[in-house]
Amino acid sequence: MKHTDSIEIEAKFSAPDAASLSRLLDLEQLDEYRLSDAKEIQITDRYFDTPEETLRAQGYVCRVRESPGAAQLALKSRGDFEDGVHRRVEIESPIPRGLDPAKWPDCAARKA
C-alpha cells in the first residue's frame, strides 16, 4: 500500500459570528497560504493507542479517518504550534474501510 510521510501544516480558525465566518469563507489566501474552497463532507475519526498509552507517551497520535468510499490510517507527531499554525510529521496509509485494527496492513504508519 502507498503511504505518505510528510510535514502537515494546518491552521484552524474559529469565527465569533456569521459575518466573520462569511469573511473567512470569501478569502482566497491567508498570508502565505492559498486556501481551497470550503466543502462539507461526512467523516468519522477514531483514535487508537495501547492500553498503556504508549503512543501518547512518545508524542504521537494514531487516527483512522473514514469518509464515503475511503479510510486512512494516520500516525502524527505532537509537532509545533506557533501563531495559530500547527506543523508536525504525518505518516498516512490508505486502509480498507471498517478494518479491525488487529488486521491493519503492514505499512509505514504501523511500523513507526
C-alpha positions as YAML, in Angstrom:
chain: A
units: angstrom
residues:
- id: 1
  name: MET
  ca: [0.00, 0.00, 0.00]
- id: 2
  name: LYS
  ca: [1.19, 3.51, -0.75]
- id: 3
  name: HIS
  ca: [1.87, 5.86, 2.13]
- id: 4
  name: THR
  ca: [2.99, 9.42, 2.54]
- id: 5
  name: ASP
  ca: [5.41, 10.68, 5.14]
- id: 6
  name: SER
  ca: [5.36, 14.44, 5.19]
- id: 7
  name: ILE
  ca: [5.05, 17.55, 7.27]
- id: 8
  name: GLU
  ca: [1.44, 18.54, 7.87]
- id: 9
  name: ILE
  ca: [0.82, 22.29, 8.09]
- id: 10
  name: GLU
  ca: [-2.62, 23.10, 9.43]
- id: 11
  name: ALA
  ca: [-4.23, 26.32, 10.60]
- id: 12
  name: LYS
  ca: [-7.57, 26.28, 12.38]
- id: 13
  name: PHE
  ca: [-9.76, 29.29, 12.93]
- id: 14
  name: SER
  ca: [-12.94, 29.99, 14.80]
- id: 15
  name: ALA
  ca: [-15.42, 32.65, 13.83]
- id: 16
  name: PRO
  ca: [-17.22, 34.54, 16.60]
- id: 17
  name: ASP
  ca: [-20.22, 35.30, 14.40]
- id: 18
  name: ALA
  ca: [-21.79, 34.70, 10.98]
- id: 19
  name: ALA
  ca: [-20.30, 37.85, 9.45]
- id: 20
  name: SER
  ca: [-16.77, 36.80, 10.45]
- id: 21
  name: LEU
  ca: [-17.34, 33.31, 9.08]
- id: 22
  name: SER
  ca: [-18.57, 34.76, 5.79]
- id: 23
  name: ARG
  ca: [-15.41, 36.90, 5.51]
- id: 24
  name: LEU
  ca: [-13.20, 33.86, 6.20]
- id: 25
  name: LEU
  ca: [-15.03, 31.79, 3.57]
- id: 26
  name: ASP
  ca: [-14.50, 34.53, 0.97]
- id: 27
  name: LEU
  ca: [-10.71, 34.58, 1.38]
- id: 28
  name: GLU
  ca: [-8.54, 33.01, -1.33]
- id: 29
  name: GLN
  ca: [-5.27, 33.45, 0.53]
- id: 30
  name: LEU
  ca: [-4.23, 33.99, 4.12]
- id: 31
  name: ASP
  ca: [-0.71, 35.33, 4.48]
- id: 32
  name: GLU
  ca: [1.48, 32.85, 2.54]
- id: 33
  name: TYR
  ca: [-1.17, 30.12, 2.44]
- id: 34
  name: ARG
  ca: [-3.50, 29.54, -0.50]
- id: 35
  name: LEU
  ca: [-6.97, 28.49, 0.67]
- id: 36
  name: SER
  ca: [-9.11, 25.88, -1.03]
- id: 37
  name: ASP
  ca: [-12.85, 26.19, -1.48]
- id: 38
  name: ALA
  ca: [-14.91, 25.26, 1.56]
- id: 39
  name: LYS
  ca: [-16.69, 21.95, 1.31]
- id: 40
  name: GLU
  ca: [-18.71, 19.75, 3.60]
- id: 41
  name: ILE
  ca: [-18.01, 16.03, 3.93]
- id: 42
  name: GLN
  ca: [-19.07, 13.41, 6.46]
- id: 43
  name: ILE
  ca: [-16.13, 11.79, 8.23]
- id: 44
  name: THR
  ca: [-15.65, 9.60, 11.26]
- id: 45
  name: ASP
  ca: [-12.39, 9.79, 13.20]
- id: 46
  name: ARG
  ca: [-11.33, 7.09, 15.65]
- id: 47
  name: TYR
  ca: [-8.21, 7.35, 17.78]
- id: 48
  name: PHE
  ca: [-6.18, 4.38, 18.97]
- id: 49
  name: ASP
  ca: [-3.42, 3.72, 21.49]
- id: 50
  name: THR
  ca: [-2.19, 0.82, 23.56]
- id: 51
  name: PRO
  ca: [-3.77, 0.23, 26.98]
- id: 52
  name: GLU
  ca: [-0.61, 1.80, 28.48]
- id: 53
  name: GLU
  ca: [-0.95, 4.88, 26.18]
- id: 54
  name: THR
  ca: [2.47, 4.18, 24.68]
- id: 55
  name: LEU
  ca: [1.89, 6.31, 21.57]
- id: 56
  name: ARG
  ca: [0.77, 9.33, 23.57]
- id: 57
  name: ALA
  ca: [3.77, 8.99, 25.90]
- id: 58
  name: GLN
  ca: [6.07, 9.08, 22.85]
- id: 59
  name: GLY
  ca: [4.33, 12.17, 21.42]
- id: 60
  name: TYR
  ca: [2.18, 10.50, 18.76]
- id: 61
  name: VAL
  ca: [-1.47, 10.01, 17.93]
- id: 62
  name: CYS
  ca: [-2.92, 7.24, 15.74]
- id: 63
  name: ARG
  ca: [-6.11, 8.08, 13.86]
- id: 64
  name: VAL
  ca: [-8.33, 6.24, 11.43]
- id: 65
  name: ARG
  ca: [-10.45, 8.59, 9.33]
- id: 66
  name: GLU
  ca: [-13.33, 7.10, 7.37]
- id: 67
  name: SER
  ca: [-15.19, 9.03, 4.69]
- id: 68
  name: PRO
  ca: [-17.55, 7.84, 1.98]
- id: 69
  name: GLY
  ca: [-15.58, 5.29, -0.03]
- id: 70
  name: ALA
  ca: [-12.24, 5.60, 1.75]
- id: 71
  name: ALA
  ca: [-10.35, 5.10, 5.00]
- id: 72
  name: GLN
  ca: [-6.95, 6.47, 6.01]
- id: 73
  name: LEU
  ca: [-4.62, 5.43, 8.82]
- id: 74
  name: ALA
  ca: [-2.51, 8.32, 10.13]
- id: 75
  name: LEU
  ca: [0.29, 8.50, 12.67]
- id: 76
  name: LYS
  ca: [1.00, 12.08, 13.70]
- id: 77
  name: SER
  ca: [3.69, 13.56, 15.92]
- id: 78
  name: ARG
  ca: [2.94, 16.22, 18.50]
- id: 79
  name: GLY
  ca: [4.79, 18.83, 16.42]
- id: 80
  name: ASP
  ca: [4.99, 22.57, 16.97]
- id: 81
  name: PHE
  ca: [2.20, 25.13, 17.31]
- id: 82
  name: GLU
  ca: [3.00, 28.77, 16.65]
- id: 83
  name: ASP
  ca: [0.83, 31.75, 15.67]
- id: 84
  name: GLY
  ca: [-2.21, 29.51, 15.13]
- id: 85
  name: VAL
  ca: [-0.37, 27.15, 12.76]
- id: 86
  name: HIS
  ca: [0.39, 23.53, 13.64]
- id: 87
  name: ARG
  ca: [3.35, 21.77, 11.96]
- id: 88
  name: ARG
  ca: [4.05, 18.08, 12.55]
- id: 89
  name: VAL
  ca: [5.22, 14.86, 10.95]
- id: 90
  name: GLU
  ca: [2.36, 12.86, 9.50]
- id: 91
  name: ILE
  ca: [2.57, 9.33, 8.11]
- id: 92
  name: GLU
  ca: [-0.54, 8.15, 6.25]
- id: 93
  name: SER
  ca: [-1.60, 4.91, 4.59]
- id: 94
  name: PRO
  ca: [-4.91, 4.02, 2.95]
- id: 95
  name: ILE
  ca: [-6.67, 1.07, 4.59]
- id: 96
  name: PRO
  ca: [-9.89, -0.81, 3.83]
- id: 97
  name: ARG
  ca: [-12.98, 0.72, 5.45]
- id: 98
  name: GLY
  ca: [-14.17, -0.97, 8.63]
- id: 99
  name: LEU
  ca: [-10.93, -2.89, 9.09]
- id: 100
  name: ASP
  ca: [-10.25, -4.20, 12.59]
- id: 101
  name: PRO
  ca: [-7.02, -2.60, 13.99]
- id: 102
  name: ALA
  ca: [-5.59, -6.08, 14.62]
- id: 103
  name: LYS
  ca: [-5.81, -6.67, 10.85]
- id: 104
  name: TRP
  ca: [-4.27, -3.38, 9.68]
- id: 105
  name: PRO
  ca: [-1.86, -3.86, 6.79]
- id: 106
  name: ASP
  ca: [1.88, -3.90, 7.29]
- id: 107
  name: CYS
  ca: [2.55, -0.25, 6.44]
- id: 108
  name: ALA
  ca: [4.85, 2.62, 7.41]
- id: 109
  name: ALA
  ca: [2.32, 4.10, 9.84]
- id: 110
  name: ARG
  ca: [2.10, 0.80, 11.71]
- id: 111
  name: LYS
  ca: [5.92, 0.40, 11.90]
- id: 112
  name: ALA
  ca: [6.69, 3.95, 13.08]
...
